[in-house]
């Protein structure tokens, strides 16, 4: 069973927000709309327009077709520099470096 296009789009935008660490307010500022408008669109109370889709895709530096393809394709298409750093990896790297320093003494 596949998701309807509007659900797929909302899921893709939610996944992009998560992957980049942005809030709805950040996206709203980039799109020059209010956070409430983004919230209504994300909840399904209002629809994302095709113009909105173009703007969201441009903001995340992905092709609009990748956005419409759903959350997996959208986040896989996200440029590496737009992704937030993985916290676990960063913490693990710090612990490994600290352990190596301690062992080198």
C-alpha positions, 0 to 999 in steps of 0.5 A: 500500500503506497502513501498518497502524494500529499502524505508522501510530501509531508513525510518528506518535508518532516524527514528533511527537517529532521535530517537538517536539524531545522525547525518549522520556523526555520523553514518558514523563514526560508519560504517567507511564510509564517511558522503557522502556515508551515504547521498547517501544511504539515498537519494536512489542514492546508495543502502544499502548492506546486510553487511551495514544492519548488521553494522547499526543494530549492531550499534543501538543494534537491530536485523537486521530483526527489521531494515528491518521491518521499522521505527516503529519496528526499533525504538521500538526495540531501547534500552532505553539507546540509545534513546535521552532524550525527551526534552519536558519531561525534560523541563516539569520535570524542571518546575514542580520541580521549581513550587514545590520548589516555593510552598514549601517555 
